[in-house]
Amino acid sequence: MNSISDFLVKEPSAGFYVGIPMLGLLWVLLAYGFMMADRILEREGYKREEVFRQETRQPTKRRTHHKRLDEGY
């Protein structure tokens, strides 16, 4: 009869010992690839959307919910 304790006591397979570090390595390589792609695109003149939005935003008059403060009384 298979009970849950049989699975908890059993030694993990070799795929567990190889697979988990491989997933970690995959994440590291994926992050490194995105970092390098971002660096190359910035060198080519591409800017991220946040940076572009900050540079092109026009300064607006900040309004409060007080009418007298907005009109400068």
BELWO-V841784 format. One record per backbone hydrogen bond with DSSP energy under -0.5 kcal/mol. NH is the residue of the N-H (numbers start at 0). CO is the residue of the C=O. Records with the same first field share a line. If there is no record, write none. Layout:
BEGIN
NH=CO  CO
END
This chain:
BEGIN
2=0
5=2
6=2
7=3
8=4
9=5
15=12
16=12
17=13
18=14
19=15
21=17
22=18
23=19
24=20
25=21
26=22
27=23
28=24
29=25
30=26
31=27
32=28
33=29
34=30
35=31
36=32
37=33
38=34
39=35
40=36
41=37
42=38
43=39
44=41
45=40
51=47
52=48
53=49
54=50
55=51
56=52
66=64
69=65
70=66
71=67
72=67
END
